[in-house]
Amino acid sequence: MTEHCDVLVVGAGPAGSSTGHRLAAAGARVVMIDRARFPRDKPCGGGGTTRGLGLVPADITPVVEREVHRVDLRLGDDRPLLPI
């Protein structure tokens, strides 16, 4: 028996997972592939903004390790660049 899908998502990081989830919720048959084994640490996906997290269609609180409410960007001589 041959299985078919409507969409193949290559890369199951934050963007691919969100895309696959939205397509599946809309009724598409979705297959997602990634070269890594899950779960995994993904440094570029290790931070999120309030706005971005509002777009995630899942509860991420079980995997939140800590919340950061302030970041100071500084130059090499320790001068503040931008308080965020």
Disulfide bonds with the S-S distance in Angstrom:
none
